[in-house]
Amino acid sequence: MKKFLPFLLLIPLALLVFVSFLGCGTGGGGGGGPVATPYLYVVGESSREVFVLNPDDLSVEKLILLPTGGKGKWASLSPDGKRIYVSDNSAGKVYVINTETATYDKTITTTYANRGIGLNADGTLAVAGQYFNGIELLDTANDVSVTNVTLPLGAGAAFGVAQNPVNGNMYIANAGSGSNIYSYSIEASSLTLVSTIGSSAGKYSFDVVFPPGSDQYFVTRTNGWSAPGSVEVYNRTTDAVVKVIGGAGSTFPYKMTASPDGQKIYISNSDQNRIDIVDVQNPTAMDGHTFAFINSTAHTAVSPDSSKVYILADNATPKTVVIKADQALNVISSVELPSNLGNDGAIIYVP
C-alpha cells in the first residue's frame, strides 16, 4: 500500500487542474470564467462569438458563444457592470452576458431585429433601437419586452440610444426618414415622444453621447461616404444646437465613446482607418488620427481612469484587430483575433 501512496495523493491535484481547465474554456449558459479583474468584451458583428480579453496585454482569456444562430451587433453595459446586453441585427433578440461569470446568460425576445441599445440610470429599463422598426422598451429586471414604438416619419432607423441625465429621457439617433434625434420619456410600461431635435436636414444621425459632467451632448452626422461628416453639439437642458464641428477627411463619423473623466470623445469612422478626438470642454474641431495597419475602425472603449483607449477595427487579412492606445491615440500594442468578426460589432470595458 505504501508504494501507491504518492500516486493516490496526486489524484486530487490532477482533478483540481482538470476542473480549472474546464472553467477557462468556451462559455455557454453556465460554467466559470474570469470574474476578479477588468476585462474587455469584444462582440462580433453578425457573429455568435464574444471574445474576453485582458486589457493589460490583450491576451484572449475566454471565448463566449451566443446561442446557435445568434448574431451580435452593438452592446451596452449595465450601470452596475454585471451584465452586457448584446443586440442582434438579424433577429428579434437581445442577449444577456453575465460579467461576473463571463458566460452567456439568457435571451430577451423582441418584436424585431435590433441595433443600438441603451439603459436608464438604474439599469431596470433598456431601449433597443431597431433598424426599420422603431424602438423597443425592455424590462431588464424581468428580462422581457414591454412594448414596441414606431418612430415618427415612418419606421425610421434607430442607431445610438442614450439617456439624458438632466431630464431622464431616452435620446434616439435616427438614420432613417428625417434623420433627427428623438427624445422619449421612459416609464416602466411606456415610451412617449417628447420632442424632435435636429438642425441638419438630410444628414443621417448615427450616435448620441452625454459626457460625464458636461452640460452638452454630442451627435454624429453624415451625408454618406462622399461628403464630409460632422459632430453637432447640443445643450442638455434646452436641446438647442451650440455648434457644429467637422474634421478634414472625416466622411463618416459613426460611433462615439466619452472618456469617464468627461474630457474627451473618441469617434470611430465607418469604412475609414481613422479615430477622431473631440475636446469636450472646448469642442472646436475633430482631431483625426489614422492607423496604417487597419482598414476601418468600428467602436472604442476607454479605461475607467481614462488613460487607455481600446479600438475595435479590421485589417486586410481580413481579421478583427484590437488596438490599445494612450489617450492621445499613440499605439501601445495591438492583437489580431483568431476570427473575422466584421467591422461593426462592439467593445466593452468591464472594470
Beta strands, then each sheet from edge to edge (+ up, - down):
strand 1: 39-43
strand 2: 49-53
strand 3: 60-65
strand 4: 72-77
strand 5: 83-88
strand 6: 93-98
strand 7: 103-109
strand 8: 117-119
strand 9: 125-129
strand 10: 135-139
strand 11: 144-149
strand 12: 158-163
strand 13: 170-174
strand 14: 181-186
strand 15: 191-197
strand 16: 204-209
strand 17: 216-222
strand 18: 230-235
strand 19: 241-246
strand 20: 253-258
strand 21: 264-269
strand 22: 274-279
strand 23: 287-290
strand 24: 296-302
strand 25: 308-314
strand 26: 320-326
strand 27: 331-336
strand 28: 346-350
sheet 1: 3+ 2- 1+ 28-
sheet 2: 4+ 5- 6+ 7-
sheet 3: 8+ 9- 10+ 11-
sheet 4: 12+ 13- 14+ 15-
sheet 5: 16+ 17- 18+ 19-
sheet 6: 20+ 21- 22+ 23-
sheet 7: 24+ 25- 26+ 27-
end
